[in-house]
């Protein structure tokens, strides 16, 4: 099944096919779901778009809903180690048998598509499979992460009760545009007429287009940092919004940016409280224990080994600030690999000046950038950097940990594909 699924990405598309794909993307996804009986309409959803923080926000939302007793589907991408991680119900990944059981109906739907719509992408087929799974399993609610953009994304056909927009920054500029106005327009496309929306803290440029879209669609929009805020107190974190305040919160994910994400999740839950009431005690317990692997994830204390899939400049800057604010160490050893098409200079520029040694490597993914290509970018950002070029991730990780002292820190970052391989490597090393 997975070989068939990945085949849609492996096949090269002509320029004409790519043009068709952009023009009829949602039309094709609608047709695919129609053959399956529109599973996306058989459960309510919370839809989360954004450039960074959307996965963490999805994790927090689904944890809170699950704690409140709702049978909760969660759809995220990409995965770290196993494709089945993308699709969960009550935090349990879809089983291999369940994937195989859905293969027949999904194949039939794909084969039923008219040639004029072009072949679907791997993401579209996987999304259709997930929606069919959630519908068959009768989830009470699904928390769905947008893949790329929002307006024309395959996920943007769900019956979303609230549109959630995590921070917008530069990424996928070839498809979303090179300005925050253009990128924000794509993200704002997940809003529905008259239904509530919540925006995490945004740049003024991105917020302007989000607010404009909200006015056009008569959407009640709440903005974190304006309508909802968080503050530190002796008893924990206090989150306050219109006519409500939650006290004594702890968030099990590291960094102030995760407090922004938690506040965004709480605001979204408040927006749907009539349909999905969640008690404060459930929010407190869920946020304290929430897990989201590969995001400032600590896998070792001596030496400190931290994994984070920061893949654009804004995310890398957040990681750098979080390292300085939350950890104490002598040297920083940076293991980094990037995907082609990403803002390599932005990521490296944020992190390499802070590093004492840089290990350039690559994941097994077909889109991984050759480490030799990254070396000149490192030297332009940090001319005195000590660089090692290592051909594969396990070797780079072995070398960095071996060279790290007990009071040093090893940060593995640049790509979620690299972070996934680091998790595999770490699990093998502990056997």
Secondary structure, DSSP 8 states (H G I E B T S, - for coil): -HHHHHHHHHS---HHHHHHHHHHHHHHHHHHHHHTT-GGGSSEEEEEE-SSSHHHHHHHHHHHHHHTT--EEEE-SS-SS-GGGGEEETTEE--HHHHHHHHHHHHHHHHTS-GGG----HHHHHHHHHHHHHHHTT-SEEEEE-SSSSTT-TTTTSEEEEEEE----S--HHHH-SSHHHHHHHHHTT--TTS-EEE-S--HHHHHHHHHHHHHHT--EEEBTTTBEEEEETTEEEEEETTEEEEEE--SS-SHHHHHHHHHHHHHHHHTTTTS---HHHHHHHHHH---TTSSEEEEETTEEEEE---SHHHHHHHHHHHHHH---S-EEEEE--BTTS-HHHHHHHHGGG-SEEEE---SSTTB--HHHHHHHHHHH-TT--EEE-SSHHHHHHHHHHH--TT-EEEEES-HHHHHHHHHHHHHHT-
